[in-house]
Amino acid sequence: MPTAITITAVEHSGYSSDAPTRPEITNAMRNVVGRTVGDLTRTGNWVGPAPRITRWETLAGAKTYATWVFLVPSDSVSADFQQRLRDDVQAELDAHASHHQILGPAWIVTAAPYNEAVNGAPWWWEATGPISASREARWVDAWPPLDAQIIPGSTRPVEDNHVGPNSLHPAPEESNPLLWVTILAGIGVAGLALVEFGPAISAWARSKSYAAPKQLNPRRR
């Protein structure tokens, strides 16, 4: 019985315009197939036509996720096999699907046993239609609108499941506009209070900090 390994890779760019493209990611991951490792040629292949690529962007930057299932024609695989596969995928992505490596590897890659309950059914990975692993995601070649995540009252875009079908991934809670209003109002009140009472508070703090300690009467000790 074949053994399936789920490879998940994550790349973090400062801006979405710096993120790798879908063809760059797909071609880089395909490069590990049939590679000679030591004295042996790696057996196995990726399941389906392309990886599942999803995107997400916040104020902290843009993240690209790539997940693909690698099928090995063997009843089991060693931990060394998984580690070498993971290392090769990372090396290929860093070499061919990264636009910045100033501070080290741009991609973080993990390998785990395939789990249908988490990663979806085999047919979903093998399929090529609009509900397949490589095409079902909302954000593949486009990015979720960043302003909708930070403007109070906006409808928050729904994040894709990065490692399996969206049907297995509950949508995150919608942003609460009242919470945003409360936070912004609190910040405004705190700022006004600082402007109004800041000088008095500062003078009081200085008087407390520099006041000489009282001397005890030695006869009362």
C-alpha positions as CSV (number, residue, x, y, z in Angstrom):
1,M,0.0,0.0,0.0
2,P,1.5,3.4,-0.9
3,T,2.4,5.9,1.8
4,A,1.4,9.6,1.5
5,I,3.3,12.5,3.0
6,T,1.8,16.0,3.3
7,I,4.3,18.8,2.6
8,T,3.3,22.3,3.7
9,A,5.5,25.3,2.9
10,V,5.0,28.9,4.2
11,E,6.6,32.0,2.8
12,H,6.5,35.5,4.4
13,S,7.0,38.6,2.2
14,G,6.8,42.2,3.4
15,Y,4.4,43.1,0.6
16,S,2.1,41.0,-1.6
17,S,3.9,42.3,-4.7
18,D,7.1,40.5,-3.5
19,A,5.4,37.1,-3.2
20,P,6.2,34.2,-5.5
21,T,3.8,33.3,-8.3
22,R,1.9,30.1,-8.6
23,P,3.9,28.8,-11.6
24,E,7.2,29.5,-9.7
25,I,6.0,27.5,-6.7
26,T,4.6,24.6,-8.7
27,N,7.7,24.2,-10.9
28,A,10.0,24.4,-7.9
29,M,8.2,21.6,-6.0
30,R,8.1,19.4,-9.1
31,N,11.9,19.6,-9.3
32,V,12.3,17.1,-6.3
33,V,10.6,14.3,-8.2
34,G,13.0,11.6,-9.4
35,R,16.0,13.2,-7.7
36,T,19.0,11.1,-6.8
37,V,19.5,11.0,-3.1
38,G,22.8,9.3,-2.1
39,D,23.0,6.2,-4.3
40,L,19.2,5.9,-4.8
41,T,16.8,7.7,-7.1
42,R,13.8,8.9,-5.1
43,T,10.6,7.1,-6.0
44,G,7.2,8.6,-5.7
45,N,5.4,11.6,-7.1
46,W,3.1,14.5,-6.2
47,V,-0.7,13.8,-6.2
48,G,-2.6,15.8,-8.7
49,P,-1.6,18.6,-11.2
50,A,-0.4,21.3,-8.7
51,P,-0.1,22.2,-5.0
52,R,-2.8,23.9,-3.1
53,I,-1.7,27.5,-2.9
54,T,-3.4,30.0,-0.6
55,R,-2.6,33.6,0.3
56,W,-3.2,35.8,3.3
57,E,-2.2,39.4,4.1
58,T,-2.2,41.4,7.3
59,L,-0.4,44.5,8.5
60,A,2.5,42.2,9.4
61,G,3.0,41.2,5.8
62,A,1.9,38.8,3.1
63,K,2.0,35.0,3.6
64,T,1.9,32.4,0.9
65,Y,1.1,28.8,1.7
66,A,1.8,25.8,-0.5
67,T,0.6,22.3,0.4
68,W,1.0,19.1,-1.6
69,V,0.7,15.4,-1.0
70,F,3.7,13.2,-2.0
71,L,2.9,9.6,-2.7
72,V,5.5,6.9,-2.2
73,P,5.0,3.4,-3.6
74,S,6.0,1.7,-0.4
75,D,4.2,0.4,2.7
76,S,6.3,2.8,4.9
77,V,8.9,5.5,4.6
78,S,11.7,6.3,7.0
79,A,12.1,9.5,9.0
80,D,15.2,10.2,7.0
81,F,13.2,10.0,3.7
82,Q,10.7,12.6,5.0
83,Q,13.5,14.8,6.2
84,R,15.4,14.7,2.9
85,L,12.2,15.4,1.0
86,R,11.4,18.3,3.2
87,D,14.9,19.7,2.8
88,D,14.8,19.3,-1.0
89,V,11.5,21.1,-1.2
90,Q,12.8,24.0,0.9
91,A,15.9,24.3,-1.2
92,E,14.0,24.3,-4.5
93,L,11.5,26.9,-3.2
94,D,14.2,29.2,-1.9
95,A,16.2,28.9,-5.1
96,H,13.3,29.3,-7.6
97,A,10.3,30.7,-5.8
98,S,11.7,33.4,-3.6
99,H,12.3,37.1,-4.3
100,H,14.2,37.8,-1.0
101,Q,16.6,35.8,1.1
102,I,18.5,38.6,2.9
103,L,17.9,37.2,6.4
104,G,18.0,33.5,5.6
105,P,15.6,31.0,3.9
106,A,12.3,32.6,2.8
107,W,10.3,29.3,3.1
108,I,9.6,27.2,6.1
109,V,8.7,23.6,5.1
110,T,7.2,20.8,7.2
111,A,6.4,17.2,6.5
112,A,3.7,15.1,8.1
113,P,1.8,11.9,7.5
114,Y,-1.2,12.5,5.2
115,N,-4.4,12.6,7.1
116,E,-7.6,12.5,5.1
117,A,-9.7,14.0,7.9
118,V,-7.4,17.0,7.9
119,N,-6.0,17.2,4.3
120,G,-9.1,16.0,2.4
121,A,-9.9,12.9,0.3
122,P,-7.5,11.6,-2.3
123,W,-9.9,12.3,-5.2
124,W,-9.9,16.0,-4.1
125,W,-6.1,16.2,-4.6
126,E,-6.2,14.2,-7.9
127,A,-9.0,16.3,-9.4
128,T,-8.5,19.1,-11.9
129,G,-11.9,20.9,-11.7
130,P,-12.9,24.0,-9.9
131,I,-13.4,22.1,-6.6
132,S,-10.0,20.5,-6.6
133,A,-7.2,21.1,-4.2
134,S,-5.3,23.4,-6.6
135,R,-8.3,25.5,-7.7
136,E,-10.9,25.5,-4.8
137,A,-9.2,28.2,-2.7
138,R,-10.5,31.8,-2.8
139,W,-7.1,33.5,-2.7
140,V,-4.7,31.8,-5.1
141,D,-3.5,34.5,-7.6
142,A,-5.3,37.3,-5.8
143,W,-5.0,38.7,-2.2
144,P,-7.7,39.4,0.3
145,P,-8.4,43.2,0.7
146,L,-6.2,44.5,3.5
147,D,-8.4,47.6,4.2
148,A,-11.4,45.3,4.9
149,Q,-9.4,43.9,7.9
150,I,-8.6,47.1,9.5
151,I,-11.4,49.5,8.8
152,P,-14.2,49.4,11.5
153,G,-17.5,48.0,10.2
154,S,-15.9,46.3,7.1
155,T,-16.8,42.8,6.1
156,R,-13.8,40.7,6.9
157,P,-12.6,38.4,4.1
158,V,-12.7,34.7,4.8
159,E,-9.3,33.0,5.1
160,D,-8.8,29.7,3.2
161,N,-7.9,26.4,4.7
162,H,-4.2,26.1,3.9
163,V,-3.8,22.4,4.2
164,G,-7.2,21.0,3.1
165,P,-10.7,21.7,1.7
166,N,-12.4,24.9,2.9
167,S,-15.3,22.6,4.0
168,L,-13.0,21.3,6.8
169,H,-12.0,24.7,7.9
170,P,-14.5,26.9,9.8
171,A,-14.6,30.5,8.8
172,P,-13.0,32.9,11.4
173,E,-15.2,35.1,13.5
174,E,-16.2,38.3,11.8
175,S,-14.7,41.5,13.1
176,N,-16.9,43.4,15.6
177,P,-17.4,47.0,14.7
178,L,-18.4,47.9,18.2
179,L,-15.2,46.5,19.5
180,W,-13.2,48.7,17.1
181,V,-15.3,51.8,18.1
182,T,-14.6,51.0,21.8
183,I,-10.9,50.6,21.3
184,L,-10.6,53.8,19.2
185,A,-12.7,55.8,21.7
186,G,-10.5,54.5,24.6
187,I,-7.4,55.6,22.8
188,G,-8.9,59.1,22.1
189,V,-9.9,59.6,25.8
190,A,-6.5,58.5,27.0
191,G,-4.8,60.9,24.6
192,L,-7.0,63.8,25.7
193,A,-6.4,63.0,29.4
194,L,-2.6,63.0,28.8
195,V,-2.7,66.4,27.1
196,E,-5.0,67.9,29.8
197,F,-3.4,66.5,32.9
198,G,0.1,65.6,31.7
199,P,2.0,68.7,33.1
200,A,0.3,68.3,36.6
201,I,1.1,64.6,36.7
202,S,4.7,65.2,35.7
203,A,5.2,67.9,38.4
204,W,3.7,65.7,41.1
205,A,5.9,62.7,40.0
206,R,9.0,64.9,40.2
207,S,8.1,66.2,43.7
208,K,7.6,62.6,44.9
209,S,10.8,61.3,43.3
210,Y,13.1,64.0,44.7
211,A,11.6,64.7,48.2
212,A,14.2,64.2,50.9
213,P,13.5,61.3,53.3
214,K,12.3,62.2,56.8
215,Q,14.9,61.9,59.6
216,L,13.9,59.9,62.6
217,N,14.5,61.3,66.1
218,P,17.2,59.1,67.6
219,R,15.7,59.5,71.1
220,R,12.4,57.8,69.9
221,R,14.0,54.7,68.4
